[in-house]
Every structure is written in structure tokens, then in C-alpha cells.
Amino acid sequence: MEPRTACRSGWGVEGEHVVFFTQTGSRKARNLQADPRVALSVVDEANPYRSLAIRGRLDGILEGDEALAVIDRISQRYTGQDFPMRSGAVFLIAPEKVRVTELPFRH
């Protein structure tokens, strides 16, 4: 299987897991079930010269009401509202390697 990358606009932290959600039939969901390795890159909106890179593995999947509670918390962070679609799965990622990079530039 070839590695794939996909933009994730909604993500968060729940306990010791990095979490994001997608629909259960999506390509991302199918790929994660076939290969649990994950790499995430995040750029700080306030400082584009600061970034976070996380490598880890899928540690679990939440579905149903448990997933919707997490999805709504993530959506509230981004939009101030519950997520309008009432479906989806939350993927729990156990970080194995985390790197923060901050370059000495100003934006």
C-alpha cells in the first residue's frame, strides 16, 4: 500500500491520545484499519514558523454516542457549534514520537 496524506481540519487531544474524526467508510478510515501507522503535521496558525510533527499508531476507534461527544468537542473548538453531521468515527492515536520545530523568523 502506498502512503497517503490527507488534510485534517479537525483534531484534538483526549487524554493521552491525539484524536481526529472522519466517516467510517472514508478512504482514511479504511487505510487506518489496514495499516495503523499515522503521521500528523500541524502548523501554528499564529506563527507559521512553528510546527508540530507526530508519529504514532491507531490505538482505538470510538463510534456512536461516545464518538459524537468527542466530535462535538472538536467542532466547538473550531466553530463554536456542535458538528452538524450526526455520524462519524473518532480515531485514537497513541503518539510514539513528537517533534516541535520553531524557526527564528517573524511573520
DRENDO-1510 file (C-alpha; in Angstrom, 1 decimal, always signed):
<recs>
REC; n; res; u; v; w
REC; 1; MET; +0.0; +0.0; +0.0 .
REC; 2; GLU; +1.3; +3.4; -0.9 .
REC; 3; PRO; +1.4; +6.0; +1.9 .
REC; 4; ARG; -1.3; +8.6; +1.6 .
REC; 5; THR; -1.7; +12.1; +3.0 .
REC; 6; ALA; -4.9; +13.9; +3.8 .
REC; 7; CYS; -5.7; +17.3; +5.2 .
REC; 8; ARG; -7.3; +17.1; +8.7 .
REC; 9; SER; -9.0; +20.3; +9.7 .
REC; 10; GLY; -10.5; +18.9; +12.9 .
REC; 11; TRP; -8.3; +17.3; +15.5 .
REC; 12; GLY; -7.8; +17.4; +19.2 .
REC; 13; VAL; -6.3; +15.8; +22.3 .
REC; 14; GLU; -8.3; +13.5; +24.5 .
REC; 15; GLY; -6.3; +12.2; +27.5 .
REC; 16; GLU; -3.1; +10.8; +26.1 .
REC; 17; HIS; -4.4; +10.4; +22.6 .
REC; 18; VAL; -4.4; +12.7; +19.6 .
REC; 19; VAL; -7.8; +12.3; +18.0 .
REC; 20; PHE; -9.5; +13.2; +14.7 .
REC; 21; PHE; -12.7; +12.1; +13.1 .
REC; 22; THR; -13.9; +11.0; +9.7 .
REC; 23; GLN; -16.7; +9.0; +8.3 .
REC; 24; THR; -16.4; +5.2; +8.8 .
REC; 25; GLY; -16.4; +4.5; +5.0 .
REC; 26; SER; -13.8; +7.1; +4.1 .
REC; 27; ARG; -10.5; +6.2; +2.5 .
REC; 28; LYS; -8.7; +7.5; +5.6 .
REC; 29; ALA; -10.7; +5.1; +7.8 .
REC; 30; ARG; -10.1; +2.1; +5.5 .
REC; 31; ASN; -6.4; +2.9; +5.3 .
REC; 32; LEU; -6.0; +3.1; +9.1 .
REC; 33; GLN; -7.7; -0.2; +9.6 .
REC; 34; ALA; -5.3; -1.8; +7.1 .
REC; 35; ASP; -2.2; +0.0; +8.4 .
REC; 36; PRO; -2.3; +1.6; +11.9 .
REC; 37; ARG; +0.7; +3.9; +11.4 .
REC; 38; VAL; -0.1; +7.6; +11.5 .
REC; 39; ALA; +2.0; +10.7; +10.8 .
REC; 40; LEU; +0.4; +14.2; +11.5 .
REC; 41; SER; +1.9; +17.6; +10.8 .
REC; 42; VAL; +0.4; +20.7; +12.3 .
REC; 43; VAL; +1.3; +24.3; +11.6 .
REC; 44; ASP; +0.6; +27.0; +14.2 .
REC; 45; GLU; -1.9; +29.5; +12.7 .
REC; 46; ALA; -0.5; +32.3; +14.7 .
REC; 47; ASN; +3.1; +31.5; +13.8 .
REC; 48; PRO; +3.6; +29.6; +10.6 .
REC; 49; TYR; +7.3; +29.1; +11.5 .
REC; 50; ARG; +6.2; +26.8; +14.4 .
REC; 51; SER; +5.1; +23.3; +13.7 .
REC; 52; LEU; +4.4; +20.0; +15.3 .
REC; 53; ALA; +5.1; +16.6; +13.9 .
REC; 54; ILE; +3.6; +13.5; +15.5 .
REC; 55; ARG; +4.1; +9.8; +14.6 .
REC; 56; GLY; +2.1; +7.2; +16.2 .
REC; 57; ARG; -0.3; +4.3; +15.9 .
REC; 58; LEU; -4.0; +3.8; +15.8 .
REC; 59; ASP; -4.9; +2.7; +19.4 .
REC; 60; GLY; -8.7; +2.6; +19.1 .
REC; 61; ILE; -11.9; +3.8; +17.4 .
REC; 62; LEU; -14.9; +5.4; +19.0 .
REC; 63; GLU; -18.3; +5.2; +17.4 .
REC; 64; GLY; -21.9; +6.1; +18.2 .
REC; 65; ASP; -22.7; +8.5; +21.1 .
REC; 66; GLU; -19.1; +8.2; +22.5 .
REC; 67; ALA; -17.7; +9.4; +19.2 .
REC; 68; LEU; -20.3; +12.2; +18.8 .
REC; 69; ALA; -19.3; +13.7; +22.2 .
REC; 70; VAL; -15.7; +14.0; +21.0 .
REC; 71; ILE; -16.7; +15.2; +17.6 .
REC; 72; ASP; -18.8; +17.9; +19.1 .
REC; 73; ARG; -15.9; +19.0; +21.4 .
REC; 74; ILE; -13.6; +19.3; +18.4 .
REC; 75; SER; -16.2; +21.1; +16.4 .
REC; 76; GLN; -16.9; +23.5; +19.3 .
REC; 77; ARG; -13.2; +24.4; +19.3 .
REC; 78; TYR; -13.2; +25.3; +15.6 .
REC; 79; THR; -16.7; +26.7; +15.0 .
REC; 80; GLY; -18.4; +27.3; +18.4 .
REC; 81; GLN; -21.1; +24.8; +17.4 .
REC; 82; ASP; -21.8; +21.1; +17.6 .
REC; 83; PHE; -20.9; +19.2; +14.4 .
REC; 84; PRO; -23.9; +19.3; +12.0 .
REC; 85; MET; -23.4; +15.7; +10.7 .
REC; 86; ARG; -24.5; +13.2; +13.4 .
REC; 87; SER; -22.3; +10.4; +12.2 .
REC; 88; GLY; -18.6; +9.6; +12.1 .
REC; 89; ALA; -15.9; +7.7; +14.0 .
REC; 90; VAL; -13.1; +9.1; +16.2 .
REC; 91; PHE; -9.7; +7.7; +15.7 .
REC; 92; LEU; -7.5; +7.5; +18.8 .
REC; 93; ILE; -3.8; +7.9; +18.0 .
REC; 94; ALA; -1.1; +6.9; +20.5 .
REC; 95; PRO; +1.8; +9.2; +19.9 .
REC; 96; GLU; +5.2; +7.5; +19.7 .
REC; 97; LYS; +7.4; +10.4; +18.5 .
REC; 98; VAL; +6.6; +14.1; +18.8 .
REC; 99; ARG; +8.8; +16.9; +17.4 .
REC; 100; VAL; +8.2; +20.7; +17.8 .
REC; 101; THR; +10.1; +23.0; +15.4 .
REC; 102; GLU; +10.2; +26.7; +15.7 .
REC; 103; LEU; +12.3; +28.7; +13.3 .
REC; 104; PRO; +13.7; +32.1; +14.4 .
REC; 105; PHE; +11.6; +34.2; +11.9 .
REC; 106; ARG; +8.7; +36.6; +12.4 .
REC; 107; HIS; +5.6; +36.6; +10.3 .
</recs>
